[in-house]
Amino acid sequence: MIQCYYAHTMTSYNSTIEKQDIELLEQLGFEVINPNQEKYAIGCKNYADLHGWDKVMDYFCNIIRDDCDMVAFRSLPNGQILSGVAAEVAFALKIQIPVIELPCSLNTRFMAYPETKQYLIELGHYKTN
């Protein structure tokens, strides 16, 4: 089974969206590695005690490197990515494991056909030749 690290903000720990994301990833056939589990909280504290809190993201990157085949992440609703999640995603990209983004605010991002056409015109998509 493919092991998928689920990168998400600590703010969303134990939330409805965390539950929905994990259920979706499991339905897709992934074994989810969720940093919001007690064993990771304990491991993180032990790592920080040894190496300092400024190195704590190394603990999670080590989990990604040693235990995971891919990373799935959730950004903020506006599409930005907080530093902790960003560190995990950047590390996954660095070691060349697949990264997928869980969608945010899809309905607000949809463009109607007239908006799409105007956008493509302004982008230069339609050619005169």
C-alpha positions in Angstrom: 0.0 0.0 0.0 1.3 3.5 -0.8 2.1 5.5 2.3 1.0 9.1 2.0 2.1 11.8 4.4 -0.7 14.3 5.0 0.7 17.8 5.4 -1.7 20.2 6.9 -1.7 23.1 9.4 -1.8 22.4 13.1 -4.8 24.7 13.2 -6.8 22.0 11.3 -5.8 19.2 13.6 -8.9 17.3 14.9 -11.2 19.3 12.5 -13.9 18.4 10.0 -11.6 19.1 7.1 -8.8 16.8 8.5 -11.3 14.0 8.9 -12.6 14.5 5.3 -9.1 14.6 3.8 -8.0 11.5 5.6 -11.2 9.7 4.5 -10.6 10.8 0.9 -7.0 9.7 0.9 -7.9 6.3 2.3 -10.7 5.9 -0.2 -8.1 6.5 -2.9 -6.2 3.6 -1.5 -3.4 5.4 0.5 -2.2 4.5 4.0 -2.2 8.0 5.6 0.7 9.1 7.7 -0.9 11.9 9.8 1.5 14.0 11.9 -1.5 14.7 14.2 -1.0 11.4 16.0 0.3 11.0 19.5 3.3 9.0 18.4 4.4 11.9 16.2 3.8 14.5 18.9 5.9 12.5 21.3 8.6 11.9 18.6 8.6 15.6 17.7 9.0 16.7 21.4 11.9 14.2 21.9 13.5 15.4 18.6 13.2 19.1 19.7 14.6 18.3 23.1 17.7 16.9 21.4 18.1 19.2 18.5 16.2 22.4 19.4 12.7 23.6 18.4 14.2 25.5 15.4 15.0 22.1 13.9 11.7 20.5 14.5 10.7 20.4 10.8 13.6 18.1 10.2 11.8 15.5 12.3 8.8 15.6 9.9 11.0 15.6 6.9 12.7 12.5 8.2 9.3 10.8 8.4 8.6 11.8 4.8 12.0 10.5 3.7 12.0 7.3 5.7 8.3 6.2 5.7 6.4 7.8 2.8 5.9 7.3 -0.9 4.2 10.6 -1.5 2.8 13.7 0.2 -0.7 15.2 0.0 -1.1 18.7 1.4 -3.8 21.2 2.1 -3.1 24.9 1.6 -5.0 27.7 3.2 -8.3 28.6 1.7 -6.7 31.5 -0.2 -4.1 29.1 -1.7 -1.1 30.2 0.4 1.0 27.6 2.2 2.2 28.2 5.8 5.8 27.6 6.6 5.5 24.2 8.2 3.5 22.7 5.4 5.7 24.5 2.9 8.8 22.9 4.5 7.3 19.4 4.1 6.2 19.9 0.5 9.5 21.5 -0.5 11.4 18.6 1.1 9.2 16.0 -0.8 9.9 17.9 -4.0 13.6 17.9 -3.2 13.8 14.2 -2.8 11.6 13.7 -5.8 8.6 12.0 -4.3 5.1 12.8 -5.7 3.1 15.7 -4.2 -0.6 16.3 -4.6 -2.7 19.2 -3.4 -6.1 18.7 -1.9 -8.4 21.3 -3.4 -9.5 24.5 -1.6 -12.5 26.7 -2.3 -13.1 25.1 -5.7 -16.4 26.8 -6.4 -14.9 30.3 -5.9 -12.2 29.5 -8.4 -14.4 28.3 -11.3 -14.6 30.6 -14.2 -17.6 30.8 -16.5 -17.1 30.5 -20.3 -17.2 34.3 -21.0 -14.6 34.9 -18.3 -12.5 32.1 -19.6 -12.6 33.4 -23.1 -11.7 37.0 -22.1 -8.9 35.7 -20.0 -7.5 33.7 -22.9 -7.8 36.7 -25.2 -5.8 38.8 -22.8 -3.3 36.0 -22.4 -2.7 36.0 -26.1 -4.0 32.5 -26.6 -6.0 33.3 -29.8 -3.7 33.9 -32.7 -4.3 36.2 -35.7 -2.5 33.9 -38.2 
